[in-house]
Amino acid sequence: MLHANCNEVLNAELLTDSPSSSSAWSDRLLGSVDGRSWDLLSLDTPGHFVFLQPSQVEDTLSGEEGNEEEEEEEAAPDPAAAPEDPTVPQLTEASQVLSASEIRQLSFHFPPRVTGHPWSLVFCTSRDGFSLQSLYRRMEGCSGPVLLVLRDQDGQIFGAFSSSAIRLSKGFYGTGETFLFSFSPQLKVFKWTGSNSFFVKGDLDSLMMGSGSGRFGLWLDGDLFRGGSSPCPTFNNEVLARQEQFCIQELEAWLLS
């Protein structure tokens, strides 16, 4: 290491920016003294410099750079969370019938106009009681599509997607977007076959979805206590429950708009 007055420095050339004022080094220079090339680092003392051999400079600077890299790594923000799947609906409250996996599976079968819309629980038997008329009342003023899901005494989960709100009617209503489904235990979806337009019909004593030849794809009684499921031309469906007659343990109606 050599100490030199600035007058002794020849051919000095600035190589890097000055570090912060808290550092002992202010500028790194390359100079020539006594016919040899040195790395010239200036001290805080005006007019005086210290010459280091290249290996010494590299050790000094590499230590400083390592500290800077550690500080940058510590300051680096955490990776952003993976974006949510836009096809997975958001529920206003937890479902007592469907699991998160079942909700995800069903959402892929909805028409595009429903994708991304939140689910609002309009009716559930645990809160509103076992009454079809109560279901009609809760649906008054609603116009959007509805997902009807239920669990029977065997723990079987099944239901229907209706293209419009459930209501009292003199005849069948709805569109070809309507379908039946069952988790048995894997999801099976039974969509409109085009053979007839018997989608949904509601009266005071029963709710029917899908029909033909006197049979209904899904029907529920006025007390929402008993129901039935049979193959029907509208959806060419299988029996949704384990048997054609069943008892309802829990029923939910979700408005998808």
Backbone as CSV, one residue per row, in Angstrom:
resi,resn,N_x,N_y,N_z,CA_x,CA_y,CA_z,C_x,C_y,C_z
1,MET,0.858,-1.196,0.000,0.000,0.000,0.000,0.887,1.237,0.000
2,LEU,0.562,2.210,-0.819,1.324,3.441,-0.911,0.453,4.620,-0.552
3,HIS,1.059,5.620,0.134,0.427,6.908,0.383,1.070,7.921,-0.540
4,ALA,0.293,8.796,-1.122,0.857,9.775,-2.058,0.081,11.062,-1.998
5,ASN,0.808,12.160,-2.278,0.161,13.453,-2.446,-0.441,13.512,-3.828
6,CYS,-1.488,14.287,-3.956,-2.164,14.343,-5.249,-1.248,14.834,-6.354
7,ASN,-0.203,15.549,-6.045,0.703,16.024,-7.074,1.489,14.889,-7.699
8,GLU,1.585,13.736,-6.972,2.349,12.614,-7.473,1.518,11.716,-8.385
9,VAL,0.236,11.951,-8.436,-0.656,11.084,-9.204,-0.587,11.473,-10.670
10,LEU,-0.387,10.486,-11.531,-0.284,10.726,-12.963,-1.388,9.967,-13.669
11,ASN,-1.983,10.620,-14.676,-2.974,9.971,-15.535,-4.142,9.377,-14.749
12,ALA,-4.601,10.075,-13.742,-5.718,9.558,-12.922,-7.016,9.633,-13.713
13,GLU,-7.804,8.601,-13.592,-9.068,8.545,-14.326,-10.163,8.039,-13.388
14,LEU,-11.302,8.764,-13.308,-12.423,8.384,-12.446,-13.127,7.154,-13.040
15,LEU,-13.290,6.103,-12.174,-13.921,4.868,-12.645,-15.327,4.675,-12.112
16,THR,-15.587,5.048,-10.898,-16.908,4.801,-10.316,-17.408,6.027,-9.616
17,ASP,-18.729,6.060,-9.365,-19.329,7.162,-8.626,-18.891,7.109,-7.185
18,SER,-19.040,8.234,-6.531,-18.637,8.325,-5.132,-19.627,7.585,-4.255
19,PRO,-19.120,6.809,-3.278,-20.029,6.199,-2.311,-20.627,7.250,-1.410
20,SER,-21.412,6.826,-0.469,-22.047,7.760,0.469,-21.003,8.396,1.353
21,SER,-21.373,9.512,1.974,-20.437,10.276,2.777,-19.982,9.507,3.993
22,SER,-20.726,8.474,4.414,-20.352,7.702,5.586,-19.205,6.762,5.289
23,SER,-18.899,6.504,3.989,-17.812,5.611,3.608,-16.487,6.359,3.679
24,ALA,-15.417,5.599,4.011,-14.093,6.226,4.080,-13.562,6.545,2.700
25,TRP,-14.010,5.790,1.703,-13.535,6.033,0.336,-14.469,6.988,-0.367
26,SER,-13.902,7.896,-1.124,-14.736,8.856,-1.844,-14.725,8.612,-3.339
27,ASP,-13.573,8.309,-3.946,-13.493,8.061,-5.392,-12.497,6.950,-5.651
28,ARG,-12.810,6.138,-6.652,-11.834,5.146,-7.081,-11.199,5.653,-8.376
29,LEU,-9.860,5.713,-8.403,-9.133,6.224,-9.558,-8.078,5.219,-9.981
30,LEU,-7.740,5.266,-11.221,-6.649,4.443,-11.725,-5.500,5.375,-12.064
31,GLY,-4.358,5.155,-11.423,-3.235,6.049,-11.648,-1.945,5.294,-11.869
32,SER,-0.914,6.036,-12.176,0.398,5.438,-12.426,1.426,6.164,-11.575
33,VAL,2.116,5.396,-10.742,3.174,5.951,-9.894,4.385,5.054,-10.031
34,ASP,5.529,5.664,-10.221,6.781,4.928,-10.366,6.717,3.891,-11.488
35,GLY,5.979,4.238,-12.554,5.924,3.357,-13.707,5.029,2.152,-13.529
36,ARG,4.317,2.086,-12.360,3.417,0.956,-12.131,1.976,1.457,-12.038
37,SER,1.028,0.619,-12.458,-0.393,0.974,-12.395,-0.964,0.535,-11.052
38,TRP,-1.687,1.475,-10.444,-2.305,1.188,-9.143,-3.769,1.633,-9.181
39,ASP,-4.527,1.017,-8.304,-5.865,1.542,-8.050,-5.729,2.600,-6.992
40,LEU,-6.231,3.776,-7.294,-6.080,4.930,-6.429,-7.413,5.219,-5.740
41,LEU,-7.438,5.162,-4.410,-8.645,5.461,-3.636,-8.359,6.671,-2.764
42,SER,-9.186,7.699,-2.864,-8.940,8.926,-2.116,-9.494,8.820,-0.710
43,LEU,-8.813,9.380,0.233,-9.264,9.439,1.618,-10.010,10.741,1.851
44,ASP,-10.699,10.811,3.018,-11.411,12.030,3.353,-10.454,13.205,3.559
45,THR,-9.190,12.901,3.900,-8.215,13.973,4.092,-7.894,14.604,2.743
46,PRO,-8.129,15.888,2.574,-7.936,16.522,1.262,-6.506,16.393,0.787
47,GLY,-6.369,16.043,-0.488,-5.054,16.052,-1.113,-4.230,14.819,-0.887
48,HIS,-4.720,13.832,-0.147,-3.970,12.610,0.113,-4.749,11.416,-0.387
49,PHE,-3.958,10.413,-0.857,-4.572,9.232,-1.445,-3.883,7.985,-0.944
50,VAL,-4.543,6.859,-1.059,-3.948,5.559,-0.727,-4.006,4.696,-1.967
51,PHE,-2.879,4.086,-2.319,-2.811,3.191,-3.470,-2.909,1.762,-2.981
52,LEU,-3.803,0.989,-3.571,-3.964,-0.418,-3.240,-3.668,-1.255,-4.470
53,GLN,-3.126,-2.452,-4.227,-2.981,-3.374,-5.320,-4.377,-3.843,-5.752
54,PRO,-4.517,-4.263,-7.020,-5.848,-4.640,-7.527,-6.553,-5.674,-6.674
55,SER,-5.835,-6.669,-6.132,-6.487,-7.700,-5.326,-7.098,-7.115,-4.072
56,GLN,-6.414,-6.118,-3.465,-6.940,-5.487,-2.260,-8.210,-4.697,-2.558
57,VAL,-8.224,-4.023,-3.720,-9.397,-3.237,-4.097,-10.586,-4.140,-4.339
58,GLU,-10.329,-5.263,-5.042,-11.421,-6.178,-5.344,-12.043,-6.726,-4.078
59,ASP,-11.161,-7.068,-3.069,-11.698,-7.572,-1.806,-12.554,-6.530,-1.121
60,THR,-12.068,-5.281,-1.149,-12.791,-4.196,-0.475,-14.137,-3.948,-1.129
61,LEU,-14.122,-3.841,-2.470,-15.350,-3.525,-3.182,-16.327,-4.685,-3.176
62,SER,-15.800,-5.930,-3.260,-16.701,-7.076,-3.263,-17.443,-7.179,-1.948
63,GLY,-16.769,-6.813,-0.840,-17.449,-6.810,0.454,-18.567,-5.801,0.485
64,GLU,-18.306,-4.598,-0.083,-19.335,-3.566,-0.113,-20.495,-3.975,-1.005
65,GLU,-20.180,-4.577,-2.188,-21.229,-4.995,-3.098,-22.083,-6.099,-2.501
66,GLY,-21.406,-7.029,-1.727,-22.157,-8.093,-1.085,-23.169,-7.553,-0.099
67,ASN,-22.754,-6.523,0.677,-23.675,-5.911,1.632,-24.850,-5.273,0.918
68,GLU,-24.545,-4.592,-0.230,-25.617,-3.947,-0.987,-26.606,-4.971,-1.516
69,GLU,-26.078,-6.155,-1.996,-26.968,-7.184,-2.515,-27.855,-7.756,-1.426
70,GLU,-27.255,-7.936,-0.195,-28.060,-8.445,0.912,-29.170,-7.475,1.265
71,GLU,-28.826,-6.159,1.265,-29.841,-5.153,1.575,-30.942,-5.157,0.529
72,GLU,-30.555,-5.317,-0.772,-31.552,-5.344,-1.836,-32.463,-6.553,-1.697
73,GLU,-31.867,-7.713,-1.311,-32.680,-8.923,-1.148,-33.665,-8.771,-0.005
74,GLU,-33.203,-8.147,1.106,-34.091,-7.947,2.244,-35.214,-6.977,1.906
75,ALA,-34.891,-5.973,1.068,-35.892,-4.961,0.742,-36.835,-5.394,-0.364
76,ALA,-36.479,-6.494,-1.050,-37.314,-6.924,-2.173,-38.696,-7.316,-1.689
77,PRO,-39.747,-6.890,-2.365,-41.108,-7.224,-1.944,-41.391,-8.699,-2.138
78,ASP,-42.307,-9.219,-1.340,-42.727,-10.609,-1.474,-43.407,-10.795,-2.820
79,PRO,-43.274,-11.981,-3.425,-43.966,-12.224,-4.704,-45.454,-12.028,-4.554
80,ALA,-46.083,-11.494,-5.583,-47.536,-11.257,-5.526,-48.269,-12.579,-5.460
81,ALA,-49.366,-12.570,-4.732,-50.185,-13.773,-4.619,-50.777,-14.118,-5.979
82,ALA,-50.936,-15.418,-6.211,-51.510,-15.851,-7.484,-52.917,-15.307,-7.631
83,PRO,-53.272,-14.765,-8.787,-54.613,-14.198,-8.970,-55.678,-15.260,-8.837
84,GLU,-56.824,-14.866,-8.341,-57.923,-15.799,-8.183,-58.498,-16.177,-9.543
85,ASP,-58.971,-17.399,-9.609,-59.601,-17.871,-10.837,-60.921,-17.126,-11.017
86,PRO,-61.073,-16.361,-12.112,-62.297,-15.579,-12.292,-63.540,-16.431,-12.489
87,THR,-63.358,-17.724,-12.825,-64.521,-18.579,-13.044,-65.100,-19.104,-11.744
88,VAL,-64.372,-18.982,-10.656,-64.857,-19.477,-9.373,-65.706,-18.397,-8.720
89,PRO,-66.972,-18.692,-8.422,-67.860,-17.663,-7.870,-67.550,-17.331,-6.417
90,GLN,-67.952,-16.136,-6.017,-67.829,-15.701,-4.636,-69.196,-15.819,-3.966
91,LEU,-69.272,-16.485,-2.820,-70.520,-16.687,-2.112,-70.699,-15.644,-1.017
92,THR,-71.916,-15.145,-0.861,-72.189,-14.161,0.180,-72.101,-14.780,1.564
93,GLU,-72.271,-16.092,1.651,-72.112,-16.827,2.903,-71.815,-18.284,2.572
94,ALA,-71.371,-19.024,3.570,-70.973,-20.407,3.336,-72.180,-21.297,3.042
95,SER,-71.972,-22.260,2.158,-73.010,-23.231,1.853,-72.946,-24.382,2.849
96,GLN,-74.114,-24.852,3.276,-74.198,-25.996,4.173,-74.336,-27.299,3.397
97,VAL,-74.447,-27.205,2.082,-74.641,-28.392,1.247,-73.429,-28.649,0.364
98,LEU,-72.940,-27.625,-0.329,-71.856,-27.784,-1.293,-70.498,-27.466,-0.681
99,SER,-69.503,-28.266,-1.025,-68.127,-27.977,-0.637,-67.512,-27.027,-1.663
100,ALA,-66.334,-26.495,-1.350,-65.651,-25.598,-2.280,-65.336,-26.305,-3.594
101,SER,-64.943,-27.574,-3.521,-64.640,-28.334,-4.726,-65.888,-28.527,-5.586
102,GLU,-67.020,-28.808,-4.958,-68.260,-29.005,-5.711,-68.745,-27.705,-6.348
103,ILE,-68.555,-26.597,-5.644,-68.916,-25.288,-6.208,-68.082,-25.004,-7.452
104,ARG,-66.786,-25.301,-7.360,-65.887,-25.074,-8.497,-66.307,-25.929,-9.695
105,GLN,-66.613,-27.193,-9.447,-67.002,-28.090,-10.542,-68.288,-27.614,-11.220
106,LEU,-69.267,-27.212,-10.430,-70.537,-26.759,-10.997,-70.370,-25.488,-11.824
107,SER,-69.500,-24.602,-11.367,-69.364,-23.290,-12.019,-68.949,-23.402,-13.479
108,PHE,-68.273,-24.490,-13.852,-67.835,-24.658,-15.233,-68.984,-25.008,-16.171
109,HIS,-70.133,-25.360,-15.632,-71.271,-25.758,-16.459,-72.317,-24.648,-16.597
110,PHE,-72.088,-23.503,-15.958,-73.038,-22.403,-16.061,-72.872,-21.686,-17.400
111,PRO,-73.923,-21.067,-17.889,-73.799,-20.270,-19.123,-72.860,-19.085,-18.895
112,PRO,-72.232,-18.584,-19.959,-71.260,-17.491,-19.828,-71.802,-16.255,-19.120
113,ARG,-73.086,-15.981,-19.260,-73.643,-14.764,-18.643,-73.617,-14.816,-17.121
114,VAL,-73.390,-15.996,-16.558,-73.367,-16.163,-15.102,-71.944,-16.105,-14.554
115,THR,-70.968,-16.358,-15.408,-69.575,-16.416,-14.967,-69.142,-15.121,-14.290
116,GLY,-68.562,-15.274,-13.115,-68.066,-14.116,-12.372,-69.081,-13.459,-11.469
117,HIS,-70.364,-13.849,-11.564,-71.380,-13.253,-10.705,-71.344,-13.883,-9.311
118,PRO,-71.558,-13.094,-8.272,-71.579,-13.656,-6.914,-72.829,-14.502,-6.679
119,TRP,-72.748,-15.403,-5.722,-73.892,-16.215,-5.325,-74.519,-15.616,-4.072
120,SER,-75.802,-15.381,-4.116,-76.524,-14.867,-2.945,-77.509,-15.928,-2.469
121,LEU,-77.436,-16.277,-1.201,-78.319,-17.297,-0.648,-79.688,-16.675,-0.378
122,VAL,-80.644,-16.977,-1.262,-81.978,-16.415,-1.152,-82.830,-17.213,-0.172
123,PHE,-82.648,-18.524,-0.175,-83.477,-19.391,0.668,-82.674,-20.599,1.129
124,CYS,-82.872,-20.984,2.383,-82.336,-22.251,2.880,-83.265,-22.760,3.978
125,THR,-83.455,-24.071,4.011,-84.407,-24.651,4.960,-83.964,-24.475,6.408
126,SER,-82.667,-24.463,6.672,-82.192,-24.313,8.048,-82.513,-22.935,8.617
127,ARG,-82.699,-21.967,7.757,-82.986,-20.594,8.189,-84.445,-20.209,7.955
128,ASP,-85.019,-20.623,6.815,-86.354,-20.159,6.412,-87.453,-21.204,6.582
129,GLY,-87.071,-22.406,6.993,-88.077,-23.431,7.226,-88.370,-24.277,5.996
130,PHE,-89.086,-25.386,6.209,-89.421,-26.324,5.139,-90.780,-25.960,4.575
131,SER,-90.778,-25.051,3.613,-92.025,-24.594,3.024,-91.765,-24.092,1.609
132,LEU,-92.468,-24.686,0.635,-92.326,-24.246,-0.743,-92.860,-22.829,-0.921
133,GLN,-93.903,-22.475,-0.209,-94.441,-21.117,-0.315,-93.438,-20.095,0.202
134,SER,-92.683,-20.470,1.224,-91.633,-19.565,1.713,-90.568,-19.370,0.645
135,LEU,-90.253,-20.426,-0.081,-89.296,-20.315,-1.181,-89.809,-19.355,-2.245
136,TYR,-91.099,-19.457,-2.602,-91.676,-18.538,-3.586,-91.606,-17.093,-3.086
137,ARG,-91.926,-16.900,-1.817,-91.907,-15.529,-1.274,-90.498,-14.942,-1.301
138,ARG,-89.524,-15.741,-0.975,-88.148,-15.246,-0.958,-87.654,-14.923,-2.376
139,MET,-88.266,-15.547,-3.353,-87.864,-15.322,-4.745,-88.576,-14.136,-5.393
140,GLU,-89.560,-13.574,-4.747,-90.306,-12.452,-5.334,-89.363,-11.284,-5.622
141,GLY,-89.487,-10.735,-6.807,-88.630,-9.616,-7.207,-87.308,-10.051,-7.813
142,CYS,-86.993,-11.349,-7.766,-85.750,-11.853,-8.352,-86.001,-12.249,-9.808
143,SER,-85.034,-12.016,-10.652,-85.193,-12.358,-12.063,-84.035,-13.200,-12.600
144,GLY,-82.940,-13.211,-11.890,-81.760,-13.917,-12.379,-81.865,-15.417,-12.241
145,PRO,-80.907,-16.138,-12.803,-80.894,-17.597,-12.697,-80.683,-18.049,-11.255
146,VAL,-81.125,-19.278,-10.975,-81.094,-19.814,-9.616,-80.478,-21.210,-9.633
147,LEU,-79.658,-21.471,-8.641,-79.125,-22.813,-8.428,-79.832,-23.398,-7.211
148,LEU,-80.509,-24.529,-7.424,-81.219,-25.224,-6.360,-80.400,-26.461,-5.995
149,VAL,-79.947,-26.550,-4.749,-79.130,-27.689,-4.320,-79.748,-28.296,-3.065
150,LEU,-79.683,-29.609,-2.961,-80.236,-30.263,-1.773,-79.438,-31.500,-1.407
151,ARG,-79.580,-31.882,-0.155,-78.982,-33.107,0.363,-80.096,-33.952,0.962
152,ASP,-80.130,-35.230,0.609,-81.216,-36.081,1.098,-80.781,-36.890,2.311
153,GLN,-81.636,-37.815,2.729,-81.386,-38.580,3.945,-80.183,-39.518,3.815
154,ASP,-79.779,-39.819,2.577,-78.611,-40.678,2.352,-77.318,-39.880,2.206
155,GLY,-77.428,-38.554,2.315,-76.246,-37.710,2.122,-75.946,-37.426,0.671
156,GLN,-76.839,-37.846,-0.222,-76.652,-37.595,-1.661,-76.914,-36.116,-1.955
157,ILE,-76.062,-35.511,-2.783,-76.191,-34.093,-3.144,-76.563,-33.994,-4.620
158,PHE,-77.600,-33.262,-4.918,-78.064,-33.084,-6.293,-78.915,-31.825,-6.369
159,GLY,-79.424,-31.508,-7.563,-80.245,-30.313,-7.718,-80.432,-29.909,-9.151
160,ALA,-80.655,-28.604,-9.335,-80.964,-28.096,-10.679,-80.511,-26.649,-10.817
161,PHE,-80.148,-26.295,-12.042,-79.883,-24.904,-12.406,-81.071,-24.429,-13.227
162,SER,-81.726,-23.359,-12.779,-82.864,-22.784,-13.500,-82.443,-21.465,-14.132
163,SER,-82.794,-21.285,-15.392,-82.391,-20.066,-16.099,-83.095,-18.819,-15.570
164,SER,-84.134,-18.987,-14.758,-84.840,-17.846,-14.169,-85.267,-18.201,-12.748
165,ALA,-85.725,-17.206,-12.013,-86.105,-17.405,-10.616,-87.269,-18.387,-10.494
166,ILE,-87.304,-19.095,-9.371,-88.388,-20.041,-9.093,-89.635,-19.255,-8.695
167,ARG,-90.774,-19.601,-9.311,-92.002,-18.853,-9.029,-93.232,-19.723,-9.284
168,LEU,-94.360,-19.257,-8.805,-95.636,-19.900,-9.117,-95.943,-19.701,-10.597
169,SER,-96.502,-20.722,-11.230,-96.804,-20.599,-12.652,-97.926,-21.549,-13.033
170,LYS,-98.621,-21.201,-14.105,-99.685,-22.065,-14.624,-99.135,-23.127,-15.575
171,GLY,-97.987,-22.857,-16.115,-97.367,-23.810,-17.036,-95.861,-23.826,-16.839
172,PHE,-95.175,-24.545,-17.709,-93.715,-24.625,-17.626,-93.078,-23.347,-18.174
173,TYR,-91.972,-22.986,-17.601,-91.213,-21.815,-18.049,-89.718,-22.149,-18.011
174,GLY,-88.909,-21.245,-18.526,-87.460,-21.451,-18.524,-86.914,-21.562,-19.933
175,THR,-85.611,-21.781,-20.020,-84.928,-21.910,-21.323,-84.025,-23.138,-21.307
176,GLY,-83.390,-23.369,-22.442,-82.500,-24.523,-22.587,-81.235,-24.444,-21.752
177,GLU,-80.997,-23.325,-21.058,-79.850,-23.254,-20.146,-80.086,-24.100,-18.891
178,THR,-81.340,-24.420,-18.609,-81.687,-25.189,-17.416,-81.089,-26.597,-17.487
179,PHE,-80.608,-27.101,-16.369,-80.081,-28.476,-16.340,-80.220,-29.070,-14.943
180,LEU,-80.109,-30.388,-14.878,-80.097,-31.126,-13.619,-78.686,-31.642,-13.369
181,PHE,-78.368,-31.920,-12.109,-77.042,-32.444,-11.788,-77.110,-33.326,-10.552
182,SER,-76.075,-34.131,-10.390,-75.970,-35.002,-9.223,-74.503,-35.305,-8.951
183,PHE,-74.127,-35.322,-7.679,-72.800,-35.780,-7.266,-72.982,-37.212,-6.749
184,SER,-72.490,-38.182,-7.535,-72.833,-39.558,-7.183,-71.655,-40.563,-7.244
185,PRO,-70.479,-40.339,-6.638,-70.102,-39.092,-5.981,-69.501,-38.066,-6.950
186,GLN,-69.136,-38.516,-8.173,-68.603,-37.575,-9.155,-69.751,-36.794,-9.798
187,LEU,-69.450,-35.559,-10.202,-70.474,-34.706,-10.787,-70.964,-35.252,-12.127
188,LYS,-72.275,-35.337,-12.255,-72.922,-35.660,-13.525,-73.907,-34.536,-13.834
189,VAL,-73.843,-34.000,-15.038,-74.713,-32.899,-15.458,-75.600,-33.386,-16.603
190,PHE,-76.894,-33.123,-16.489,-77.859,-33.553,-17.498,-78.487,-32.305,-18.116
191,LYS,-78.074,-32.006,-19.327,-78.517,-30.782,-19.991,-79.692,-31.056,-20.931
192,TRP,-80.262,-29.983,-21.400,-81.462,-30.055,-22.231,-81.215,-30.879,-23.496
193,THR,-82.128,-31.781,-23.780,-82.006,-32.620,-24.976,-82.665,-31.992,-26.198
194,GLY,-83.565,-31.026,-25.982,-84.284,-30.414,-27.084,-85.578,-31.128,-27.426
195,SER,-85.895,-32.203,-26.728,-87.101,-32.976,-27.051,-88.384,-32.273,-26.630
196,ASN,-88.351,-31.462,-25.590,-89.507,-30.675,-25.167,-89.028,-29.465,-24.379
197,SER,-89.946,-28.631,-23.950,-89.593,-27.416,-23.206,-90.194,-27.431,-21.803
198,PHE,-90.261,-28.604,-21.192,-90.805,-28.715,-19.839,-89.682,-28.492,-18.815
199,PHE,-89.278,-27.231,-18.681,-88.129,-26.926,-17.820,-88.520,-26.826,-16.338
200,VAL,-89.352,-25.855,-15.995,-89.710,-25.630,-14.588,-91.195,-25.294,-14.504
201,LYS,-91.848,-25.837,-13.487,-93.240,-25.488,-13.216,-93.450,-25.520,-11.709
202,GLY,-94.051,-24.440,-11.184,-94.290,-24.381,-9.750,-95.737,-24.095,-9.424
203,ASP,-96.315,-24.918,-8.547,-97.651,-24.623,-8.027,-97.592,-24.678,-6.503
204,LEU,-98.739,-24.553,-5.856,-98.749,-24.483,-4.392,-98.325,-25.791,-3.745
205,ASP,-98.507,-26.906,-4.427,-98.270,-28.212,-3.828,-96.972,-28.879,-4.257
206,SER,-96.336,-28.375,-5.316,-95.120,-29.045,-5.784,-94.309,-28.141,-6.716
207,LEU,-93.056,-28.511,-6.869,-92.154,-27.853,-7.806,-91.603,-28.946,-8.702
208,MET,-91.709,-28.769,-10.006,-91.286,-29.792,-10.966,-90.262,-29.218,-11.940
209,MET,-89.260,-30.028,-12.265,-88.215,-29.618,-13.210,-87.928,-30.781,-14.142
210,GLY,-88.267,-30.593,-15.422,-88.110,-31.657,-16.406,-89.290,-32.599,-16.355
211,SER,-89.824,-32.930,-17.524,-91.012,-33.783,-17.528,-91.149,-34.511,-18.858
212,GLY,-92.153,-35.366,-18.893,-92.463,-36.138,-20.097,-92.970,-37.505,-19.713
213,SER,-94.087,-37.920,-20.373,-94.687,-39.233,-20.117,-95.088,-39.405,-18.649
214,GLY,-95.481,-38.298,-18.008,-95.944,-38.372,-16.630,-94.842,-38.545,-15.603
215,ARG,-93.615,-38.337,-15.985,-92.479,-38.486,-15.059,-91.732,-37.153,-14.977
216,PHE,-91.076,-36.942,-13.845,-90.383,-35.678,-13.621,-88.913,-35.939,-13.275
217,GLY,-88.057,-35.127,-13.887,-86.632,-35.250,-13.580,-86.353,-34.960,-12.119
218,LEU,-87.047,-33.950,-11.581,-86.937,-33.606,-10.161,-88.239,-32.966,-9.732
219,TRP,-88.801,-33.435,-8.626,-89.994,-32.783,-8.089,-89.887,-32.738,-6.567
220,LEU,-90.433,-31.689,-5.973,-90.425,-31.480,-4.527,-91.837,-31.191,-4.076
221,ASP,-92.210,-31.681,-2.897,-93.572,-31.440,-2.417,-93.684,-30.073,-1.746
222,GLY,-94.904,-29.700,-1.375,-95.171,-28.369,-0.823,-94.520,-28.107,0.517
223,ASP,-94.172,-29.181,1.246,-93.516,-29.023,2.551,-91.994,-29.076,2.444
224,LEU,-91.501,-29.261,1.238,-90.059,-29.423,1.015,-89.483,-30.498,1.939
225,PHE,-90.297,-31.537,2.126,-89.861,-32.640,2.972,-89.571,-33.882,2.129
226,ARG,-90.429,-34.157,1.160,-90.245,-35.312,0.281,-90.056,-34.859,-1.168
227,GLY,-89.429,-35.707,-1.929,-89.218,-35.415,-3.336,-89.024,-36.686,-4.126
228,GLY,-88.822,-36.535,-5.417,-88.603,-37.684,-6.278,-87.801,-37.314,-7.506
229,SER,-87.228,-38.305,-8.143,-86.449,-38.092,-9.366,-86.604,-39.311,-10.258
230,SER,-86.886,-39.061,-11.540,-87.040,-40.134,-12.520,-86.414,-39.692,-13.833
231,PRO,-86.006,-40.630,-14.666,-85.538,-40.245,-16.005,-86.668,-39.557,-16.760
232,CYS,-86.331,-38.475,-17.491,-87.344,-37.755,-18.251,-86.771,-37.291,-19.582
233,PRO,-87.624,-37.115,-20.603,-87.150,-36.719,-21.940,-86.474,-35.347,-21.972
234,THR,-86.870,-34.439,-21.095,-86.313,-33.080,-21.149,-84.797,-33.078,-20.996
235,PHE,-84.293,-33.891,-20.072,-82.858,-33.899,-19.786,-82.211,-35.267,-19.993
236,ASN,-82.993,-36.281,-20.282,-82.456,-37.632,-20.423,-81.563,-37.977,-19.231
237,ASN,-82.049,-37.658,-18.062,-81.271,-37.799,-16.836,-81.420,-39.164,-16.195
238,GLU,-80.462,-39.488,-15.360,-80.557,-40.638,-14.476,-81.329,-40.214,-13.231
239,VAL,-81.668,-41.181,-12.382,-82.259,-40.842,-11.086,-81.192,-40.089,-10.292
240,LEU,-81.520,-38.893,-9.825,-80.521,-38.036,-9.185,-80.109,-38.537,-7.811
241,ALA,-81.075,-39.103,-7.069,-80.790,-39.645,-5.744,-80.446,-41.129,-5.864
242,ARG,-80.213,-41.774,-4.752,-79.921,-43.204,-4.791,-81.170,-44.021,-5.081
243,GLN,-82.314,-43.431,-4.821,-83.586,-44.071,-5.113,-84.561,-43.000,-5.595
244,GLU,-85.630,-43.423,-6.254,-86.532,-42.451,-6.883,-87.270,-41.582,-5.864
245,GLN,-87.556,-42.077,-4.690,-88.209,-41.302,-3.637,-87.179,-40.990,-2.543
246,PHE,-87.188,-39.763,-2.062,-86.211,-39.378,-1.048,-86.819,-38.372,-0.078
247,CYS,-86.151,-38.175,1.047,-86.508,-37.152,2.033,-85.423,-36.082,2.038
248,ILE,-85.846,-34.833,2.097,-84.910,-33.702,2.052,-84.367,-33.398,3.445
249,GLN,-83.066,-33.372,3.576,-82.425,-32.974,4.831,-82.071,-31.486,4.841
250,GLU,-81.650,-30.983,3.703,-81.240,-29.568,3.594,-81.428,-29.118,2.156
251,LEU,-81.953,-27.902,1.984,-82.139,-27.338,0.640,-81.714,-25.879,0.642
252,GLU,-81.009,-25.487,-0.408,-80.567,-24.100,-0.575,-80.924,-23.618,-1.976
253,ALA,-81.286,-22.358,-2.077,-81.550,-21.710,-3.369,-80.641,-20.491,-3.477
254,TRP,-79.744,-20.510,-4.467,-78.766,-19.437,-4.663,-79.124,-18.620,-5.904
255,LEU,-79.182,-17.317,-5.739,-79.407,-16.407,-6.860,-78.054,-16.072,-7.466
256,LEU,-77.893,-16.315,-8.756,-76.596,-16.147,-9.432,-76.593,-14.894,-10.283
257,SER,-76.779,-13.739,-9.673,-76.776,-12.472,-10.417,-76.470,-11.339,-9.465
